[in-house]
Amino acid sequence: MITLFIDSNAWTALGTWFLVVGTLIAVYFQSRQNRLINSANTIITFHDRFESAHFKKKRRDLANKINNKENNISEDILVFFETVGCLTRRRVLTKEMIWNEFSWEIIRYYKALTNYNGINYIGKLRENSKDITLYSEFEWLYKTLIEIDVKKRKVEIGIVIPNEQEVSFFLNEEESLKEEY
């Protein structure tokens, strides 16, 4: 019979390793929870900004210009979605939270700005600025939200991507936004 003898120093070392590993696991989960809380707080801030009277006016104006095929559009909404896309790609914001809060608007605005009434506003902006990366985070976010939507809703991609009539209805809704909240 083999007797395994571990002296008190070995027990102390083993206990210390368990304590270190346990602490690292706790720190990991606490860090993960803090990230989710920060993401949620940022999304709430973005939601409040997007629904503010100031932003509703910008959304109304953009929808009106798209519906009237005007060339000179304000880029405020695009910059907003570009920022959301950048923060989501960098994992500051979670894809699921963005999908839950903004997928409807992002998907429809992207379609309205790239493939509606025969005009590709983002394409024109890229061409005029000679910058093919312009609004690439917005584009990435659109594609990501489409993928999530297909999985969540368990439908084909053709159901998720809005058609001209759906985009038109969306833009008309945006045009009729009231500033009070």
N, C-alpha and C positions, 0 to 999 in steps of 0.2 A: 504494500500500500504506500502510495506516494503522498506525502504530506506537503501541502503548499503553504509555505510560511511567508507572509508579507509583513515586513516591519512597519512601524508607525510612520516613517518617512515616505514609504511607498504609498501607504494609505492617504497620507496628506497630499502627495503629488497627484494621485488618482482623483481625489476629491476636488482638488484645485482645477484639474482638467474638466471635470463634470461641471463645476461652477462656471468656468470660462465658456464652455460650449452652451450651457443653459443661458448665460447672459447674452451671448451672441444671438441666440435664437430669439430671445425676448426683444433685443434691440431691433432685429430684423422685422419682427411683427409690429413693433411700435412704429418703426419708420414707415412701414407699408401703410399702416392705419393713418398716420399723419399725412402721407401723400394723398390718400383718398379724401381726407377731410379738406386739405388744401385745394384739391381738384374740385371738390363740391363747392367750396366757398368761391372759387374763381368762376365757376360756371354760374353760380347765383349772381355774381357781380356782372358777368357778361349778359345774363338774361335781363337783369334790371336795365343795363345800358341799351340793349336791343329793343326793349319795350318802352324806353323813355320817350317823352314827347319830342325831344330833339331828334332822336333816331327814327321815330315813326315818320317825321317829316321827310327825312332823307330817304326812307324806304318808299314813301308815297311818290316823291320826286323821281326816284330811279325807276319805279314801275311805270310811271307816266311817260318818261322818256323812252323806255323800251317799247311800250305800247304804241307810241307815236313815231317809232323808228328814228329818233333823234340821234345824232352822232356824238354830241358832247354830253357824256354821262358823268355823273359824280362817282368817284371811286371809293367813297367812304364805306359803303357796304362791302365792297370787294376787299378793302384793307382789313375790315373787321373779320371777315371769314378767312382771310390769309393769316391773320394773327391766330385765330382759333386753330387753323390747320397746322401752323408751325408749332404751337404749344402742344397739340395733340400728337403730332409726329415725334416730338421730343419727349413725350410721355409725362409732360407736366399735367395735362388733362387726360382723362381716360376716354377711349373711343366709345365705350358704352354710355357714358354720361353725355357726351356730345351727341351721340345718336339719339338718345332719349330727349334731349332738350332742343336740338337745332336741326335734326335731319330733314324735317319737312321743308324748312326754309332754305337750307343749304342746297338740297337736291334741286329744288325748283328754281332758285336764283341761278344756280350754275347752268341749268338748261336754258333759262331765259337769256343768259349772257353769252352762251356759246352756240346755240342752235335753235333760234326762235325767229320767226318771220324772215328767215333767210339772212340774218345778221349774226356775226360772231364778234361781239364786242371785245371779249378777251383777246381773241386773235388779232383784232385791229390794234388794241393797246400794245400787244407784244410787237407787232410789226412796226408801229410808230416809234416805239422806244428802242427798237432793235435789241430787245431782251426777251429771249424765248423762255426764260425762267419766271417772267412776271406772272404772278398769281399761281405759281406751281403748287404751293401749299394748299390753296383753295381747291385746285384740281385734284390733288392727292386726297384731300378730305372728302370731296364728292365721291370719288371712286371707292374709298374706304367705307363710307356710309352706305353706298349702294350694296357692297358686299355684306355688310352687317344686316341691312334691311332684307336682303334675299334670304339670309340664314334665319333671321328672327321670324319673318313672316312665312317662311317655307313656301316661297313662290318663285316663279321664273323671273329672270332679270327684266324681261319685257313688261312685267306687271309693275315693277318698282320704278323704272325710268318713266317719268311723266311724258305724256304726248303733248302735242301743240294745244289741244283743248284744255288739258289740265293746267298747263303753264299759263294759258290765257286767263283761266278762272282764278288762279293764284295771283297773277299780276293785278287783276281787277280788285281782288280782295285787298291787296297791298295798297292800291290807289285809294281805297275807301277807308283806310285806317284813320281813326280819330286820335288826336294828340293827347287827350286826357287819359289817365291810367288809373 
